[in-house]
């Protein structure tokens, strides 16, 4: 057990809809990063939140947005869902700064867009 | 920018045989190096990491890896595999100033009885 919890574990959405995924970070961690893992591929960095501010973003369109709360939990929002958004979404919780290497991953949310 | 190459997409090996999973990376800055394992329908579990110091790193479940800076490699090895080692293995790097992981495409290790 890593102490990083993601919800829901699975969900199915229709193309064009919006979805919100949630991540509870490990106690003492102020940084949350989100990754998208398409089937058969390695995870791709979406963005990172550090102390409630976005602190880096990968090559994802603006319809991927996020939020971090004062308790350092985080949400990933995806608008106007496309079929290619079907993937496993992983969040990683870590201390800030260089200690971001001490990350723990959640079990992921499997999103299917139909 | 960083990139990671895992030369073998699939590695079948018999139980109790040794295995090596290969990883090479490219980066213009110094990096930290990681190996993660992913079992079906699960998240990523850290096997081992290299941050600094000894280039031979030992991890969980009997795995080890060696950092070779001149060859920009970080190959994962285990002297004797078990059926339970069947999983997807990901090599990853992170710039040493921190931020995000860059993952390779993964190697599927299948341990055969």
Interface residues (C-beta under 8 A of the other chain):
Chain A: X2 X4 X6 X33 X35 X40 X41 X42 X43 X44 X45 X48 X55 X56 X58 X90 X92 X97 X98 X99 X100 X101 X103 X104 X105 X106 X107 X108 X110
Chain B: X4 X32 X34 X36 X41 X42 X43 X44 X45 X46 X49 X51 X90 X92 X94 X96 X97 X98 X99 X100 X101 X102 X103 X104 X105 X106
